[in-house]
């Protein structure tokens, strides 16, 4: 759940983002309150608020005064687009650079990726039997 290597407020924000991307939190769904996050994760409510407010500042969540926080329309698409760009920068560019150094052409690289993708599909079917994603550790209505 929460680890000590990175700021907790960032981890809270990432957990909510993950739940939005994974479909656990749909657009216009209410997000748990900062007090619920704080109690569930045993953290300071101000820390939870900092993580949630970061998502409000990014337009991922919005506040309904006196009611709570909600997932903004289009939030999933924004997060997916951002993550795809991050994926490209963090993984694809270094992969392509290393492939060039090793003389691996596009066809060979595509074949390697296909081989890994096929292996991943086999592993996923075995791993997902009866398991749910970790997410924020809560499910809608569980808090």
Buried (B, 14 or more C-beta within 10 A) or exposed (E): EEEEEEEBBEBBBBBBBBBBBEEBBEEEBBBBBBEBBBBBBEBEBEBBBBBBBBBBEBEBBBEEEEEBBBBBEEBBEBBEEBBEEEEEEEEEEEBBEEBEEEEBEEEEBEEEEEEEEEEEEEEEEEEEEEEEEEBBBBEEEEB
